[in-house]
Amino acid sequence: MHASIIGAAFGLLVCAAGAVLTVQAPPNADAVPSFHVYITNERSGDVTVIDPRDNQVIATIPVGKRPRGICADTHRSRLYVALSGSPITSPNEKKGAETAAVAGDPRADGIGVIDAASLKLVDVLPAGKDPEGLALSREGAKLYISDEDGNAAAVVDIASKKLLKTIPTGEEPEGVATSPDGSRVYITCETTSQVFVLDPTKDDTVIAKIDTPQRPRAAAFLPDGTKAYVTCEVGGAVAVIDVAGNKVIKTIKPTGENVRPMGICISPDGNRVYVTTGRGGSIAVIDPKRDEVVNTVPGVGARPWGIAAAPDGRVLFVANGPSNDVAVVDANSLRIIGRIKAGQSPWGVAIGE
């Protein structure tokens, strides 16, 4: 089913020398640990790989149609990328379109597997219809995937390469996040403005549905698992969820013009929550102890979306879709210290080896 995708991408490793636009060396560059930054490019169908020691693009990996969500395994040795044959449409276009018009190419739907050592696409796993977001189970054996056009969550066994089940959710599921203890998987549902909560310890049963402000996009858990944060684009808010109680306990409203919370990451020490604001062009910095915005990073780029922190938390990497670049932000000074050219419409960000 996916042979055409693999055949087109195997061995096609394109080096992208000189792709940096304006870059300063990261703070204490010599001490930067060994890792790479992986950026999915939705329109060019590839993944940009960045070496953070000098903020240089070292590879561009063709993966298939519409790569969006991306995550790394527990060893950061393999990256999983959501691929979709559904055409790019706005929410209004999708809502009013006939099924045949948005069907696209279902043969292109799947989960691409990148080997971090060779920097090549090595496999494509099955998924449901129009996979967008994904997250690993705590032990790393399964993938949970949001199937946007299928209004469902797919569960895939990695070792056997089998689609184990699909679980009905609200409309347009997008973000996926697994709690640190593995007892919860969150699926954000854009159109119905809900978070579906799955319990992996109970055969992935839906145990709760949490209402949020309009159009929830991404979710992230604190390292201790007590709270989760969900970005809500149209609501212009970040919902704070009490994980044990399965309820929203606070709604945070970042200030600024045209703020639309989109992507999210949490510092490794759990002391900061970073939220990209889409058309607001900024990053809102939240203190999770007070659940208040304590700082803002302006001028990050055109519609910043995906965001990830370096393993030591000192640097942030932000995908800017319309400007086809990645902003590099010093997490201590909250200054933009670099801009790196990516592919067309960078979307997701992940840290791998």
C-alpha positions as CSV (number, residue, x, y, z in Angstrom):
1,M,0.0,0.0,0.0
2,H,2.8,2.4,0.8
3,A,5.5,1.0,-1.5
4,S,5.2,4.0,-3.8
5,I,6.0,6.4,-0.9
6,I,9.0,4.4,0.2
7,G,10.3,3.8,-3.3
8,A,10.2,7.6,-4.0
9,A,12.0,8.4,-0.8
10,F,14.5,5.7,-0.1
11,G,18.1,6.8,-0.6
12,L,17.0,10.3,-1.6
13,L,19.0,12.3,0.9
14,V,19.4,15.9,-0.2
15,C,22.1,18.0,1.6
16,A,21.1,21.6,2.1
17,A,24.3,23.5,2.5
18,G,24.1,27.2,3.0
19,A,20.5,27.1,4.1
20,V,20.9,29.4,7.1
21,L,19.5,32.9,6.7
22,T,20.7,34.8,9.8
23,V,22.1,32.8,12.7
24,Q,24.1,33.4,15.8
25,A,25.8,30.5,17.6
26,P,23.6,29.0,20.4
27,P,24.7,29.9,23.9
28,N,27.7,27.8,25.0
29,A,27.7,26.1,21.6
30,D,30.5,23.7,22.5
31,A,28.4,22.3,25.4
32,V,25.3,21.6,23.2
33,P,24.5,17.9,23.6
34,S,24.3,15.6,20.6
35,F,20.9,15.8,19.1
36,H,19.2,17.0,15.9
37,V,16.1,19.0,15.2
38,Y,13.5,17.6,12.7
39,I,11.1,19.8,11.0
40,T,8.1,18.5,8.9
41,N,7.4,20.6,5.8
42,E,3.7,20.1,4.8
43,R,3.8,21.4,1.3
44,S,7.2,20.2,0.1
45,G,6.7,16.7,1.5
46,D,9.9,16.4,3.3
47,V,11.7,16.8,6.7
48,T,14.4,19.3,7.4
49,V,17.2,18.1,9.7
50,I,19.1,20.8,11.7
51,D,22.4,20.5,13.6
52,P,21.9,22.8,16.6
53,R,25.7,23.2,17.2
54,D,25.9,25.6,14.4
55,N,22.2,25.9,13.3
56,Q,23.0,24.4,9.9
57,V,20.6,22.3,7.8
58,I,22.4,19.0,7.3
59,A,19.8,17.0,5.4
60,T,16.4,17.2,3.7
61,I,14.5,13.8,3.8
62,P,11.7,13.2,1.3
63,V,8.9,11.3,3.2
64,G,5.6,11.6,1.3
65,K,2.6,13.8,1.1
66,R,1.7,16.4,3.7
67,P,4.0,15.5,6.6
68,R,2.6,17.2,9.8
69,G,2.8,15.7,13.2
70,I,6.2,14.2,14.3
71,C,7.5,12.5,17.4
72,A,10.7,10.6,18.4
73,D,10.9,7.3,20.2
74,T,12.3,7.0,23.7
75,H,15.9,6.7,22.5
76,R,15.4,9.5,19.9
77,S,16.8,7.0,17.3
78,R,13.6,6.9,15.2
79,L,11.2,9.6,14.2
80,Y,7.5,9.0,13.3
81,V,5.9,11.3,10.8
82,A,2.1,11.6,10.0
83,L,1.6,11.6,6.2
84,S,-1.7,12.4,4.5
85,G,-3.1,12.1,1.0
86,S,-5.9,14.5,1.8
87,P,-5.6,17.9,0.1
88,I,-4.9,21.1,2.0
89,T,-8.1,22.9,2.7
90,S,-9.3,25.6,5.1
91,P,-11.8,24.6,7.8
92,N,-14.6,26.4,5.9
93,E,-13.6,24.7,2.6
94,K,-13.6,21.3,4.3
95,K,-16.9,21.8,6.0
96,G,-18.6,22.8,2.8
97,A,-16.9,20.3,0.4
98,E,-18.3,17.1,-0.9
99,T,-16.7,13.9,0.3
100,A,-15.3,13.1,-3.1
101,A,-13.7,16.6,-3.4
102,V,-11.6,16.1,-0.2
103,A,-10.9,12.4,-0.5
104,G,-7.5,12.9,-2.0
105,D,-5.2,9.9,-2.2
106,P,-5.8,7.5,0.7
107,R,-2.8,5.4,-0.5
108,A,-0.6,8.2,0.8
109,D,-2.0,8.1,4.3
110,G,0.4,6.5,6.8
111,I,3.2,7.0,9.4
112,G,6.6,7.5,7.9
113,V,9.5,6.1,9.9
114,I,12.9,7.9,9.8
115,D,16.1,6.3,11.0
116,A,18.1,9.0,12.8
117,A,21.4,7.2,12.1
118,S,21.1,7.1,8.3
119,L,18.7,10.1,8.0
120,K,16.5,8.1,5.7
121,L,12.9,7.0,5.5
122,V,13.0,3.3,6.3
123,D,9.3,2.3,6.6
124,V,5.7,3.5,6.4
125,L,3.3,2.2,9.0
126,P,-0.5,2.0,8.5
127,A,-2.8,4.7,9.9
128,G,-6.4,5.7,9.5
129,K,-7.8,8.5,7.3
130,D,-5.8,11.7,7.1
131,P,-3.4,11.2,10.1
132,E,-2.3,14.6,11.5
133,G,-1.0,14.3,15.1
134,L,0.6,11.4,16.9
135,A,2.3,10.3,20.2
136,L,3.9,7.2,21.5
137,S,2.6,5.1,24.4
138,R,4.8,5.4,27.5
139,E,6.6,2.1,26.8
140,G,7.1,3.1,23.1
141,A,5.3,0.0,21.7
142,K,2.3,1.7,20.2
143,L,1.4,4.9,18.4
144,Y,-1.7,6.9,19.0
145,I,-2.7,8.9,15.9
146,S,-5.4,11.5,15.2
147,D,-7.2,10.7,12.0
148,E,-8.6,14.1,11.1
149,D,-10.9,13.1,8.2
150,G,-12.0,9.9,9.9
151,N,-13.1,11.6,13.2
152,A,-11.2,8.9,15.1
153,A,-8.0,8.0,16.9
154,A,-6.0,5.1,15.5
155,V,-3.8,2.8,17.6
156,V,-0.9,1.1,15.8
157,D,1.4,-1.6,17.1
158,I,4.9,-0.6,15.9
159,A,6.6,-4.1,16.0
160,S,3.9,-5.9,14.1
161,K,3.1,-2.8,11.9
162,K,-0.6,-3.4,12.4
163,L,-3.5,-1.0,12.9
164,L,-4.9,-2.4,16.1
165,K,-8.1,-0.3,16.3
166,T,-9.8,3.0,15.6
167,I,-11.6,4.8,18.3
168,P,-14.4,7.3,17.4
169,T,-13.8,10.8,18.7
170,G,-15.2,14.3,18.1
171,E,-14.9,16.0,14.8
172,E,-11.5,16.9,13.3
173,P,-9.2,15.3,15.9
174,E,-5.7,16.9,15.8
175,G,-3.4,17.0,18.8
176,V,-2.2,13.9,20.6
177,A,-0.3,13.7,23.9
178,T,0.6,10.9,26.3
179,S,0.8,11.6,30.0
180,P,4.2,10.9,31.6
181,D,2.9,7.8,33.5
182,G,1.2,6.5,30.4
183,S,-2.2,6.4,32.0
184,R,-3.8,9.0,29.7
185,V,-3.8,9.8,26.0
186,Y,-5.3,13.1,25.0
187,I,-6.9,13.7,21.6
188,T,-7.9,17.3,20.9
189,C,-11.0,17.6,18.6
190,E,-11.1,21.0,16.8
191,T,-14.7,21.3,15.5
192,T,-16.4,19.9,18.7
193,S,-14.0,21.8,21.0
194,Q,-13.3,18.8,23.2
195,V,-10.4,16.7,24.5
196,F,-11.1,12.9,24.4
197,V,-9.3,11.1,27.2
198,L,-8.2,7.5,26.5
199,D,-7.0,5.1,29.2
200,P,-4.3,2.8,27.8
201,T,-4.5,0.6,30.9
202,K,-8.1,-0.1,30.1
203,D,-7.9,-1.2,26.5
204,D,-7.8,2.5,25.3
205,T,-11.3,3.1,26.5
206,V,-12.6,6.7,26.3
207,I,-12.9,7.6,30.0
208,A,-13.7,11.3,29.7
209,K,-14.6,14.2,27.3
210,I,-13.4,17.6,28.4
211,D,-14.9,20.7,26.9
212,T,-12.5,23.5,26.0
213,P,-12.5,26.9,24.4
214,Q,-13.0,26.8,20.6
215,R,-10.8,24.8,18.3
216,P,-8.3,23.0,20.6
217,R,-5.1,22.3,18.7
218,A,-2.2,20.9,20.7
219,A,-1.7,19.4,24.2
220,A,1.2,18.9,26.6
221,F,1.6,17.5,30.1
222,L,3.7,18.8,32.9
223,P,6.6,16.3,33.7
224,D,4.9,15.4,37.0
225,G,1.6,14.6,35.2
226,T,-0.6,16.7,37.4
227,K,-1.7,19.2,34.8
228,A,-2.0,19.4,31.0
229,Y,-2.2,22.5,28.8
230,V,-4.3,22.7,25.6
231,T,-4.0,25.4,23.0
232,C,-7.3,26.7,21.7
233,E,-6.9,28.6,18.5
234,V,-10.3,30.3,17.9
235,G,-10.9,30.7,21.6
236,G,-7.6,32.6,21.8
237,A,-6.8,30.7,25.0
238,V,-4.9,28.0,26.7
239,A,-6.9,25.6,28.8
240,V,-5.4,24.2,32.0
241,I,-6.6,20.7,32.8
242,D,-6.5,18.9,36.1
243,V,-5.5,15.5,34.9
244,A,-6.8,13.5,37.8
245,G,-10.2,15.3,37.8
246,N,-10.5,15.4,34.0
247,K,-11.6,19.0,34.0
248,V,-10.5,22.5,32.9
249,I,-9.5,24.4,36.0
250,K,-8.3,27.7,34.4
251,T,-8.4,29.4,31.0
252,I,-5.3,31.6,30.2
253,K,-5.8,34.3,27.6
254,P,-2.4,35.5,26.2
255,T,-2.6,39.2,25.2
256,G,-1.6,40.7,21.8
257,E,-3.1,41.3,18.4
258,N,-4.6,38.4,16.6
259,V,-3.4,35.8,19.1
260,R,-4.3,32.3,18.1
261,P,-2.6,29.7,20.3
262,M,-1.4,26.8,18.2
263,G,1.7,24.8,19.2
264,I,3.0,24.0,22.7
265,C,5.9,22.6,24.5
266,I,7.0,22.5,28.1
267,S,10.5,23.0,29.4
268,P,12.2,19.8,30.5
269,D,12.3,21.0,34.1
270,G,8.5,21.8,34.0
271,N,9.1,25.4,35.0
272,R,7.8,27.0,31.7
273,V,5.1,26.4,29.2
274,Y,5.7,27.8,25.7
275,V,2.8,28.5,23.4
276,T,3.0,29.7,19.8
277,T,0.3,32.2,18.8
278,G,-0.1,31.6,15.1
279,R,-1.1,34.8,13.4
280,G,-0.1,36.6,16.6
281,G,3.5,35.9,15.5
282,S,4.7,35.4,19.1
283,I,5.4,32.9,21.9
284,A,3.5,33.3,25.1
285,V,5.5,32.1,28.2
286,I,3.4,30.7,31.0
287,D,4.5,30.0,34.6
288,P,2.7,26.7,35.5
289,K,3.0,27.5,39.2
290,R,0.7,30.5,38.8
291,D,-0.8,29.5,35.4
292,E,-0.2,33.1,34.2
293,V,1.6,34.5,31.2
294,V,4.8,35.9,32.5
295,N,6.5,36.9,29.3
296,T,6.0,37.2,25.5
297,V,8.5,36.7,22.7
298,P,7.4,39.0,19.8
299,G,8.4,38.8,16.1
300,V,9.0,35.0,16.1
301,G,7.8,34.7,12.5
302,A,4.9,34.4,10.2
303,R,2.3,32.2,11.9
304,P,4.5,30.2,14.3
305,W,3.1,26.7,14.8
306,G,5.2,23.7,16.0
307,I,7.7,24.2,18.8
308,A,10.1,22.1,20.7
309,A,12.7,22.7,23.4
310,A,16.3,21.3,23.3
311,P,16.8,18.5,25.8
312,D,18.5,20.8,28.3
313,G,15.8,23.5,27.8
314,R,18.2,26.3,26.8
315,V,17.0,26.7,23.2
316,L,13.6,26.6,21.5
317,F,12.9,25.8,17.8
318,V,9.8,27.2,16.2
319,A,8.3,26.3,12.8
320,N,7.0,29.4,10.8
321,G,4.8,28.1,8.0
322,P,4.2,31.0,5.6
323,S,7.9,32.2,5.8
324,N,9.3,28.7,5.3
325,D,11.8,29.1,8.2
326,V,12.6,28.0,11.7
327,A,13.2,30.5,14.5
328,V,15.8,29.7,17.1
329,V,15.1,31.3,20.5
330,D,17.3,31.5,23.6
331,A,15.1,30.4,26.4
332,N,16.9,32.3,29.0
333,S,17.0,35.8,27.4
334,L,13.9,35.0,25.2
335,R,15.8,36.5,22.3
336,I,15.6,35.2,18.7
337,I,19.2,34.1,17.9
338,G,18.7,32.6,14.5
339,R,16.5,31.9,11.5
340,I,17.0,28.8,9.5
341,K,15.6,28.1,6.0
342,A,13.4,25.0,5.9
343,G,11.1,23.5,3.3
344,Q,7.7,24.7,2.2
345,S,5.3,25.3,5.1
346,P,7.2,24.0,8.1
347,W,4.6,22.5,10.5
348,G,6.0,20.2,13.2
349,V,9.1,20.1,15.3
350,A,10.8,17.1,17.1
351,I,14.1,16.4,18.8
352,G,16.0,13.3,17.7
353,E,19.5,11.9,17.5
